[in-house]
Amino acid sequence: MAGRPHFLKVWTPEPTGQFLDFVKDDWLYELWHVFIFLGPRRAEMAAPPWTEVSTDALWLRISQQIVEVA
């Protein structure tokens, strides 16, 4: 909504570590790690094409993002 303030909460190292410990066995752990430490935009990480993600070779290419057009 236009005009509403947006508040961003930033995790400190302690809750970040707790979260990564919690998801350490998740098959998407590497993507969680990328999201936290490399800082891609939410729209870039919302639906990356699987052809641009390799959890085995540990690489990710961001070539598109989700965009909402009003």
mmCIF file as gemmi writes it, N, C-alpha and C atoms, coordinates in Angstrom:
data_model
loop_
_atom_site.group_PDB
_atom_site.id
_atom_site.type_symbol
_atom_site.label_atom_id
_atom_site.label_alt_id
_atom_site.label_comp_id
_atom_site.label_asym_id
_atom_site.label_entity_id
_atom_site.label_seq_id
_atom_site.pdbx_PDB_ins_code
_atom_site.Cartn_x
_atom_site.Cartn_y
_atom_site.Cartn_z
_atom_site.occupancy
_atom_site.B_iso_or_equiv
_atom_site.pdbx_formal_charge
_atom_site.auth_seq_id
_atom_site.auth_asym_id
_atom_site.pdbx_PDB_model_num
ATOM 1 N N . MET Axp A 1 ? 0.837 -1.185 0 1 0 ? 1 A 1
ATOM 2 C CA . MET Axp A 1 ? 0 0 0 1 0 ? 1 A 1
ATOM 3 C C . MET Axp A 1 ? 0.876 1.241 0 1 0 ? 1 A 1
ATOM 4 N N . ALA Axp A 2 ? 0.516 2.179 -0.801 1 0 ? 2 A 1
ATOM 5 C CA . ALA Axp A 2 ? 1.275 3.415 -0.879 1 0 ? 2 A 1
ATOM 6 C C . ALA Axp A 2 ? 1.127 4.202 0.417 1 0 ? 2 A 1
ATOM 7 N N . GLY Axp A 3 ? 2.215 4.814 0.836 1 0 ? 3 A 1
ATOM 8 C CA . GLY Axp A 3 ? 2.156 5.655 2.007 1 0 ? 3 A 1
ATOM 9 C C . GLY Axp A 3 ? 2.393 4.95 3.33 1 0 ? 3 A 1
ATOM 10 N N . ARG Axp A 4 ? 2.344 3.624 3.336 1 0 ? 4 A 1
ATOM 11 C CA . ARG Axp A 4 ? 2.597 2.91 4.591 1 0 ? 4 A 1
ATOM 12 C C . ARG Axp A 4 ? 4.096 2.753 4.792 1 0 ? 4 A 1
ATOM 13 N N . PRO Axp A 5 ? 4.576 3.015 5.999 1 0 ? 5 A 1
ATOM 14 C CA . PRO Axp A 5 ? 6.008 2.817 6.238 1 0 ? 5 A 1
ATOM 15 C C . PRO Axp A 5 ? 6.342 1.32 6.243 1 0 ? 5 A 1
ATOM 16 N N . HIS Axp A 6 ? 7.499 0.986 5.743 1 0 ? 6 A 1
ATOM 17 C CA . HIS Axp A 6 ? 7.956 -0.4 5.738 1 0 ? 6 A 1
ATOM 18 C C . HIS Axp A 6 ? 9.104 -0.523 6.737 1 0 ? 6 A 1
ATOM 19 N N . PHE Axp A 7 ? 8.976 -1.474 7.628 1 0 ? 7 A 1
ATOM 20 C CA . PHE Axp A 7 ? 9.998 -1.68 8.631 1 0 ? 7 A 1
ATOM 21 C C . PHE Axp A 7 ? 10.727 -2.974 8.317 1 0 ? 7 A 1
ATOM 22 N N . LEU Axp A 8 ? 12.034 -2.914 8.289 1 0 ? 8 A 1
ATOM 23 C CA . LEU Axp A 8 ? 12.863 -4.058 7.98 1 0 ? 8 A 1
ATOM 24 C C . LEU Axp A 8 ? 13.565 -4.5 9.247 1 0 ? 8 A 1
ATOM 25 N N . LYS Axp A 9 ? 13.391 -5.763 9.599 1 0 ? 9 A 1
ATOM 26 C CA . LYS Axp A 9 ? 14.093 -6.297 10.75 1 0 ? 9 A 1
ATOM 27 C C . LYS Axp A 9 ? 15.332 -7.032 10.255 1 0 ? 9 A 1
ATOM 28 N N . VAL Axp A 10 ? 16.455 -6.719 10.838 1 0 ? 10 A 1
ATOM 29 C CA . VAL Axp A 10 ? 17.714 -7.341 10.462 1 0 ? 10 A 1
ATOM 30 C C . VAL Axp A 10 ? 18.12 -8.298 11.574 1 0 ? 10 A 1
ATOM 31 N N . TRP Axp A 11 ? 18.473 -9.51 11.175 1 0 ? 11 A 1
ATOM 32 C CA . TRP Axp A 11 ? 18.924 -10.486 12.167 1 0 ? 11 A 1
ATOM 33 C C . TRP Axp A 11 ? 20.337 -10.152 12.626 1 0 ? 11 A 1
ATOM 34 N N . THR Axp A 12 ? 20.549 -10.299 13.915 1 0 ? 12 A 1
ATOM 35 C CA . THR Axp A 12 ? 21.898 -10.196 14.464 1 0 ? 12 A 1
ATOM 36 C C . THR Axp A 12 ? 22.566 -11.559 14.297 1 0 ? 12 A 1
ATOM 37 N N . PRO Axp A 13 ? 23.866 -11.671 14.565 1 0 ? 13 A 1
ATOM 38 C CA . PRO Axp A 13 ? 24.537 -12.967 14.387 1 0 ? 13 A 1
ATOM 39 C C . PRO Axp A 13 ? 23.908 -14.121 15.17 1 0 ? 13 A 1
ATOM 40 N N . GLU Axp A 14 ? 23.411 -13.863 16.371 1 0 ? 14 A 1
ATOM 41 C CA . GLU Axp A 14 ? 22.856 -14.955 17.187 1 0 ? 14 A 1
ATOM 42 C C . GLU Axp A 14 ? 21.621 -15.608 16.555 1 0 ? 14 A 1
ATOM 43 N N . PRO Axp A 15 ? 20.56 -14.867 16.2 1 0 ? 15 A 1
ATOM 44 C CA . PRO Axp A 15 ? 19.419 -15.537 15.566 1 0 ? 15 A 1
ATOM 45 C C . PRO Axp A 15 ? 19.76 -16.089 14.18 1 0 ? 15 A 1
ATOM 46 N N . THR Axp A 16 ? 20.713 -15.466 13.488 1 0 ? 16 A 1
ATOM 47 C CA . THR Axp A 16 ? 21.137 -16.004 12.194 1 0 ? 16 A 1
ATOM 48 C C . THR Axp A 16 ? 21.745 -17.385 12.384 1 0 ? 16 A 1
ATOM 49 N N . GLY Axp A 17 ? 22.636 -17.516 13.35 1 0 ? 17 A 1
ATOM 50 C CA . GLY Axp A 17 ? 23.247 -18.815 13.649 1 0 ? 17 A 1
ATOM 51 C C . GLY Axp A 17 ? 22.223 -19.837 14.106 1 0 ? 17 A 1
ATOM 52 N N . GLN Axp A 18 ? 21.257 -19.413 14.917 1 0 ? 18 A 1
ATOM 53 C CA . GLN Axp A 18 ? 20.203 -20.326 15.369 1 0 ? 18 A 1
ATOM 54 C C . GLN Axp A 18 ? 19.384 -20.835 14.192 1 0 ? 18 A 1
ATOM 55 N N . PHE Axp A 19 ? 19.057 -19.948 13.275 1 0 ? 19 A 1
ATOM 56 C CA . PHE Axp A 19 ? 18.293 -20.354 12.103 1 0 ? 19 A 1
ATOM 57 C C . PHE Axp A 19 ? 19.089 -21.345 11.254 1 0 ? 19 A 1
ATOM 58 N N . LEU Axp A 20 ? 20.354 -21.036 10.986 1 0 ? 20 A 1
ATOM 59 C CA . LEU Axp A 20 ? 21.163 -21.942 10.165 1 0 ? 20 A 1
ATOM 60 C C . LEU Axp A 20 ? 21.364 -23.288 10.85 1 0 ? 20 A 1
ATOM 61 N N . ASP Axp A 21 ? 21.49 -23.298 12.163 1 0 ? 21 A 1
ATOM 62 C CA . ASP Axp A 21 ? 21.558 -24.573 12.895 1 0 ? 21 A 1
ATOM 63 C C . ASP Axp A 21 ? 20.264 -25.36 12.728 1 0 ? 21 A 1
ATOM 64 N N . PHE Axp A 22 ? 19.135 -24.653 12.765 1 0 ? 22 A 1
ATOM 65 C CA . PHE Axp A 22 ? 17.826 -25.293 12.645 1 0 ? 22 A 1
ATOM 66 C C . PHE Axp A 22 ? 17.627 -25.924 11.266 1 0 ? 22 A 1
ATOM 67 N N . VAL Axp A 23 ? 18.121 -25.261 10.217 1 0 ? 23 A 1
ATOM 68 C CA . VAL Axp A 23 ? 17.905 -25.757 8.847 1 0 ? 23 A 1
ATOM 69 C C . VAL Axp A 23 ? 19.11 -26.513 8.295 1 0 ? 23 A 1
ATOM 70 N N . LYS Axp A 24 ? 20.067 -26.878 9.142 1 0 ? 24 A 1
ATOM 71 C CA . LYS Axp A 24 ? 21.307 -27.488 8.651 1 0 ? 24 A 1
ATOM 72 C C . LYS Axp A 24 ? 21.079 -28.775 7.858 1 0 ? 24 A 1
ATOM 73 N N . ASP Axp A 25 ? 20.002 -29.49 8.119 1 0 ? 25 A 1
ATOM 74 C CA . ASP Axp A 25 ? 19.727 -30.731 7.387 1 0 ? 25 A 1
ATOM 75 C C . ASP Axp A 25 ? 18.708 -30.539 6.266 1 0 ? 25 A 1
ATOM 76 N N . ASP Axp A 26 ? 18.274 -29.314 6.054 1 0 ? 26 A 1
ATOM 77 C CA . ASP Axp A 26 ? 17.323 -29.006 4.992 1 0 ? 26 A 1
ATOM 78 C C . ASP Axp A 26 ? 18.027 -29.149 3.642 1 0 ? 26 A 1
ATOM 79 N N . TRP Axp A 27 ? 17.348 -29.73 2.67 1 0 ? 27 A 1
ATOM 80 C CA . TRP Axp A 27 ? 17.979 -29.933 1.361 1 0 ? 27 A 1
ATOM 81 C C . TRP Axp A 27 ? 18.252 -28.61 0.648 1 0 ? 27 A 1
ATOM 82 N N . LEU Axp A 28 ? 17.67 -27.523 1.127 1 0 ? 28 A 1
ATOM 83 C CA . LEU Axp A 28 ? 17.922 -26.201 0.555 1 0 ? 28 A 1
ATOM 84 C C . LEU Axp A 28 ? 18.848 -25.346 1.431 1 0 ? 28 A 1
ATOM 85 N N . TYR Axp A 29 ? 19.618 -25.989 2.288 1 0 ? 29 A 1
ATOM 86 C CA . TYR Axp A 29 ? 20.487 -25.255 3.213 1 0 ? 29 A 1
ATOM 87 C C . TYR Axp A 29 ? 21.383 -24.259 2.477 1 0 ? 29 A 1
ATOM 88 N N . GLU Axp A 30 ? 21.957 -24.691 1.368 1 0 ? 30 A 1
ATOM 89 C CA . GLU Axp A 30 ? 22.864 -23.816 0.625 1 0 ? 30 A 1
ATOM 90 C C . GLU Axp A 30 ? 22.151 -22.56 0.141 1 0 ? 30 A 1
ATOM 91 N N . LEU Axp A 31 ? 20.888 -22.705 -0.275 1 0 ? 31 A 1
ATOM 92 C CA . LEU Axp A 31 ? 20.136 -21.526 -0.71 1 0 ? 31 A 1
ATOM 93 C C . LEU Axp A 31 ? 19.832 -20.599 0.458 1 0 ? 31 A 1
ATOM 94 N N . TRP Axp A 32 ? 19.524 -21.172 1.629 1 0 ? 32 A 1
ATOM 95 C CA . TRP Axp A 32 ? 19.324 -20.335 2.82 1 0 ? 32 A 1
ATOM 96 C C . TRP Axp A 32 ? 20.599 -19.551 3.115 1 0 ? 32 A 1
ATOM 97 N N . HIS Axp A 33 ? 21.729 -20.225 3.004 1 0 ? 33 A 1
ATOM 98 C CA . HIS Axp A 33 ? 23.023 -19.604 3.274 1 0 ? 33 A 1
ATOM 99 C C . HIS Axp A 33 ? 23.267 -18.446 2.303 1 0 ? 33 A 1
ATOM 100 N N . VAL Axp A 34 ? 23.014 -18.66 1.015 1 0 ? 34 A 1
ATOM 101 C CA . VAL Axp A 34 ? 23.166 -17.611 0 1 0 ? 34 A 1
ATOM 102 C C . VAL Axp A 34 ? 22.252 -16.442 0.323 1 0 ? 34 A 1
ATOM 103 N N . PHE Axp A 35 ? 21.011 -16.74 0.642 1 0 ? 35 A 1
ATOM 104 C CA . PHE Axp A 35 ? 20.033 -15.688 0.925 1 0 ? 35 A 1
ATOM 105 C C . PHE Axp A 35 ? 20.492 -14.813 2.082 1 0 ? 35 A 1
ATOM 106 N N . ILE Axp A 36 ? 21.044 -15.438 3.121 1 0 ? 36 A 1
ATOM 107 C CA . ILE Axp A 36 ? 21.455 -14.699 4.311 1 0 ? 36 A 1
ATOM 108 C C . ILE Axp A 36 ? 22.738 -13.907 4.079 1 0 ? 36 A 1
ATOM 109 N N . PHE Axp A 37 ? 23.744 -14.524 3.469 1 0 ? 37 A 1
ATOM 110 C CA . PHE Axp A 37 ? 25.065 -13.903 3.435 1 0 ? 37 A 1
ATOM 111 C C . PHE Axp A 37 ? 25.394 -13.134 2.157 1 0 ? 37 A 1
ATOM 112 N N . LEU Axp A 38 ? 24.723 -13.403 1.065 1 0 ? 38 A 1
ATOM 113 C CA . LEU Axp A 38 ? 25.027 -12.685 -0.171 1 0 ? 38 A 1
ATOM 114 C C . LEU Axp A 38 ? 24.01 -11.6 -0.495 1 0 ? 38 A 1
ATOM 115 N N . GLY Axp A 39 ? 22.869 -11.617 0.17 1 0 ? 39 A 1
ATOM 116 C CA . GLY Axp A 39 ? 21.917 -10.528 0.084 1 0 ? 39 A 1
ATOM 117 C C . GLY Axp A 39 ? 21.174 -10.321 -1.219 1 0 ? 39 A 1
ATOM 118 N N . PRO Axp A 40 ? 20.756 -11.376 -1.894 1 0 ? 40 A 1
ATOM 119 C CA . PRO Axp A 40 ? 19.939 -11.144 -3.081 1 0 ? 40 A 1
ATOM 120 C C . PRO Axp A 40 ? 18.586 -10.554 -2.672 1 0 ? 40 A 1
ATOM 121 N N . ARG Axp A 41 ? 17.931 -9.93 -3.624 1 0 ? 41 A 1
ATOM 122 C CA . ARG Axp A 41 ? 16.597 -9.385 -3.357 1 0 ? 41 A 1
ATOM 123 C C . ARG Axp A 41 ? 15.597 -10.528 -3.203 1 0 ? 41 A 1
ATOM 124 N N . ARG Axp A 42 ? 14.539 -10.276 -2.448 1 0 ? 42 A 1
ATOM 125 C CA . ARG Axp A 42 ? 13.516 -11.319 -2.25 1 0 ? 42 A 1
ATOM 126 C C . ARG Axp A 42 ? 12.956 -11.799 -3.575 1 0 ? 42 A 1
ATOM 127 N N . ALA Axp A 43 ? 12.716 -10.878 -4.497 1 0 ? 43 A 1
ATOM 128 C CA . ALA Axp A 43 ? 12.135 -11.253 -5.785 1 0 ? 43 A 1
ATOM 129 C C . ALA Axp A 43 ? 13.077 -12.123 -6.604 1 0 ? 43 A 1
ATOM 130 N N . GLU Axp A 44 ? 14.368 -12.023 -6.348 1 0 ? 44 A 1
ATOM 131 C CA . GLU Axp A 44 ? 15.337 -12.855 -7.058 1 0 ? 44 A 1
ATOM 132 C C . GLU Axp A 44 ? 15.384 -14.262 -6.491 1 0 ? 44 A 1
ATOM 133 N N . MET Axp A 45 ? 15.096 -14.415 -5.219 1 0 ? 45 A 1
ATOM 134 C CA . MET Axp A 45 ? 15.163 -15.729 -4.572 1 0 ? 45 A 1
ATOM 135 C C . MET Axp A 45 ? 13.798 -16.4 -4.458 1 0 ? 45 A 1
ATOM 136 N N . ALA Axp A 46 ? 12.734 -15.714 -4.855 1 0 ? 46 A 1
ATOM 137 C CA . ALA Axp A 46 ? 11.386 -16.264 -4.688 1 0 ? 46 A 1
ATOM 138 C C . ALA Axp A 46 ? 11.148 -17.502 -5.534 1 0 ? 46 A 1
ATOM 139 N N . ALA Axp A 47 ? 11.676 -17.532 -6.73 1 0 ? 47 A 1
ATOM 140 C CA . ALA Axp A 47 ? 11.43 -18.676 -7.612 1 0 ? 47 A 1
ATOM 141 C C . ALA Axp A 47 ? 12.546 -18.821 -8.64 1 0 ? 47 A 1
ATOM 142 N N . PRO Axp A 48 ? 13.75 -19.128 -8.186 1 0 ? 48 A 1
ATOM 143 C CA . PRO Axp A 48 ? 14.818 -19.291 -9.179 1 0 ? 48 A 1
ATOM 144 C C . PRO Axp A 48 ? 14.564 -20.545 -10.024 1 0 ? 48 A 1
ATOM 145 N N . PRO Axp A 49 ? 14.788 -20.466 -11.324 1 0 ? 49 A 1
ATOM 146 C CA . PRO Axp A 49 ? 14.615 -21.666 -12.152 1 0 ? 49 A 1
ATOM 147 C C . PRO Axp A 49 ? 15.632 -22.724 -11.733 1 0 ? 49 A 1
ATOM 148 N N . TRP Axp A 50 ? 15.197 -23.954 -11.618 1 0 ? 50 A 1
ATOM 149 C CA . TRP Axp A 50 ? 16.102 -25.02 -11.162 1 0 ? 50 A 1
ATOM 150 C C . TRP Axp A 50 ? 17.264 -25.236 -12.124 1 0 ? 50 A 1
ATOM 151 N N . THR Axp A 51 ? 17.128 -24.793 -13.365 1 0 ? 51 A 1
ATOM 152 C CA . THR Axp A 51 ? 18.244 -24.897 -14.303 1 0 ? 51 A 1
ATOM 153 C C . THR Axp A 51 ? 19.367 -23.935 -13.948 1 0 ? 51 A 1
ATOM 154 N N . GLU Axp A 52 ? 19.1 -22.991 -13.045 1 0 ? 52 A 1
ATOM 155 C CA . GLU Axp A 52 ? 20.107 -22.013 -12.644 1 0 ? 52 A 1
ATOM 156 C C . GLU Axp A 52 ? 20.565 -22.203 -11.196 1 0 ? 52 A 1
ATOM 157 N N . VAL Axp A 53 ? 20.29 -23.386 -10.642 1 0 ? 53 A 1
ATOM 158 C CA . VAL Axp A 53 ? 20.67 -23.696 -9.267 1 0 ? 53 A 1
ATOM 159 C C . VAL Axp A 53 ? 21.334 -25.064 -9.244 1 0 ? 53 A 1
ATOM 160 N N . SER Axp A 54 ? 22.47 -25.155 -8.564 1 0 ? 54 A 1
ATOM 161 C CA . SER Axp A 54 ? 23.09 -26.451 -8.345 1 0 ? 54 A 1
ATOM 162 C C . SER Axp A 54 ? 23.486 -26.564 -6.878 1 0 ? 54 A 1
ATOM 163 N N . THR Axp A 55 ? 22.745 -27.37 -6.131 1 0 ? 55 A 1
ATOM 164 C CA . THR Axp A 55 ? 23.104 -27.573 -4.726 1 0 ? 55 A 1
ATOM 165 C C . THR Axp A 55 ? 24.276 -28.537 -4.61 1 0 ? 55 A 1
ATOM 166 N N . ASP Axp A 56 ? 24.536 -29.334 -5.645 1 0 ? 56 A 1
ATOM 167 C CA . ASP Axp A 56 ? 25.694 -30.243 -5.628 1 0 ? 56 A 1
ATOM 168 C C . ASP Axp A 56 ? 26.999 -29.483 -5.877 1 0 ? 56 A 1
ATOM 169 N N . ALA Axp A 57 ? 27.014 -28.653 -6.905 1 0 ? 57 A 1
ATOM 170 C CA . ALA Axp A 57 ? 28.219 -27.901 -7.258 1 0 ? 57 A 1
ATOM 171 C C . ALA Axp A 57 ? 28.299 -26.559 -6.526 1 0 ? 57 A 1
ATOM 172 N N . LEU Axp A 58 ? 27.256 -26.228 -5.783 1 0 ? 58 A 1
ATOM 173 C CA . LEU Axp A 58 ? 27.198 -25.008 -4.976 1 0 ? 58 A 1
ATOM 174 C C . LEU Axp A 58 ? 27.33 -23.736 -5.81 1 0 ? 58 A 1
ATOM 175 N N . TRP Axp A 59 ? 26.481 -23.609 -6.798 1 0 ? 59 A 1
ATOM 176 C CA . TRP Axp A 59 ? 26.425 -22.366 -7.56 1 0 ? 59 A 1
ATOM 177 C C . TRP Axp A 59 ? 24.987 -21.977 -7.821 1 0 ? 59 A 1
ATOM 178 N N . LEU Axp A 60 ? 24.811 -20.689 -8.06 1 0 ? 60 A 1
ATOM 179 C CA . LEU Axp A 60 ? 23.501 -20.113 -8.311 1 0 ? 60 A 1
ATOM 180 C C . LEU Axp A 60 ? 23.677 -18.941 -9.265 1 0 ? 60 A 1
ATOM 181 N N . ARG Axp A 61 ? 22.864 -18.892 -10.296 1 0 ? 61 A 1
ATOM 182 C CA . ARG Axp A 61 ? 22.879 -17.765 -11.223 1 0 ? 61 A 1
ATOM 183 C C . ARG Axp A 61 ? 21.537 -17.046 -11.084 1 0 ? 61 A 1
ATOM 184 N N . ILE Axp A 62 ? 21.592 -15.753 -10.862 1 0 ? 62 A 1
ATOM 185 C CA . ILE Axp A 62 ? 20.36 -14.951 -10.777 1 0 ? 62 A 1
ATOM 186 C C . ILE Axp A 62 ? 20.231 -14.183 -12.076 1 0 ? 62 A 1
ATOM 187 N N . SER Axp A 63 ? 19.245 -14.563 -12.873 1 0 ? 63 A 1
ATOM 188 C CA . SER Axp A 63 ? 19.061 -13.909 -14.173 1 0 ? 63 A 1
ATOM 189 C C . SER Axp A 63 ? 17.67 -13.298 -14.327 1 0 ? 63 A 1
ATOM 190 N N . GLN Axp A 64 ? 16.813 -13.517 -13.321 1 0 ? 64 A 1
ATOM 191 C CA . GLN Axp A 64 ? 15.469 -12.962 -13.403 1 0 ? 64 A 1
ATOM 192 C C . GLN Axp A 64 ? 14.915 -12.783 -12.005 1 0 ? 64 A 1
ATOM 193 N N . GLN Axp A 65 ? 13.839 -12.039 -11.93 1 0 ? 65 A 1
ATOM 194 C CA . GLN Axp A 65 ? 13.171 -11.855 -10.652 1 0 ? 65 A 1
ATOM 195 C C . GLN Axp A 65 ? 11.667 -11.737 -10.891 1 0 ? 65 A 1
ATOM 196 N N . ILE Axp A 66 ? 10.902 -11.952 -9.843 1 0 ? 66 A 1
ATOM 197 C CA . ILE Axp A 66 ? 9.462 -11.815 -9.917 1 0 ? 66 A 1
ATOM 198 C C . ILE Axp A 66 ? 9.115 -10.33 -9.798 1 0 ? 66 A 1
ATOM 199 N N . VAL Axp A 67 ? 8.302 -9.844 -10.694 1 0 ? 67 A 1
ATOM 200 C CA . VAL Axp A 67 ? 7.906 -8.444 -10.695 1 0 ? 67 A 1
ATOM 201 C C . VAL Axp A 67 ? 6.394 -8.371 -10.72 1 0 ? 67 A 1
ATOM 202 N N . GLU Axp A 68 ? 5.832 -7.526 -9.878 1 0 ? 68 A 1
ATOM 203 C CA . GLU Axp A 68 ? 4.39 -7.298 -9.865 1 0 ? 68 A 1
ATOM 204 C C . GLU Axp A 68 ? 4.1 -5.985 -10.568 1 0 ? 68 A 1
ATOM 205 N N . VAL Axp A 69 ? 3.252 -6.063 -11.572 1 0 ? 69 A 1
ATOM 206 C CA . VAL Axp A 69 ? 2.885 -4.869 -12.315 1 0 ? 69 A 1
ATOM 207 C C . VAL Axp A 69 ? 1.453 -4.515 -11.961 1 0 ? 69 A 1
ATOM 208 N N . ALA Axp A 70 ? 1.265 -3.327 -11.436 1 0 ? 70 A 1
ATOM 209 C CA . ALA Axp A 70 ? -0.075 -2.922 -11 1 0 ? 70 A 1
ATOM 210 C C . ALA Axp A 70 ? -0.922 -2.483 -12.17 1 0 ? 70 A 1
